[in-house]
Amino acid sequence: MDIVLFGNRAFASLAWHALVNDSPHNVVGFTVDRDFLDKSALHGLPVVAFDEIEKHFDPGRVGMLMSIGWDGANGLRSTKQQLALAKGYALIIGIMRTHRAQRRQAPAGRF
């Protein structure tokens, strides 16, 4: 599924990295509130204002992940999720494929 990330700071970059390297999703861009729109691209992908996101990313074909940092995050994340749902975007929650950890045995006598 194609995904737009809400956010354009460190937490959004972390989510982008996880999605690109360890998920079945395809990140196609970023969105933020207009007051936080301080760049036109991030990781080579467009960053667009949330109030006009539908002009750039069709909600029928693109999902969204809230990649919002920690400051007041729960209330803000909930508000943005509700707004995204009202615009018709599906929200994704988990971003990583399930991998089975492989344990490596250390040779005897080594730590």
PyMOL commands that set and color helices and strands:
alter all, ss='L'
color gray80, all
select helices_A, chain A and resi 10-22+34-36+50-55+73-86
alter helices_A, ss='H'
color red, helices_A
select strands_A, chain A and resi 2-6+26-32+41-42+45-49+62-66+90-91
alter strands_A, ss='S'
color yellow, strands_A
deselect
rebuild
show_as cartoon
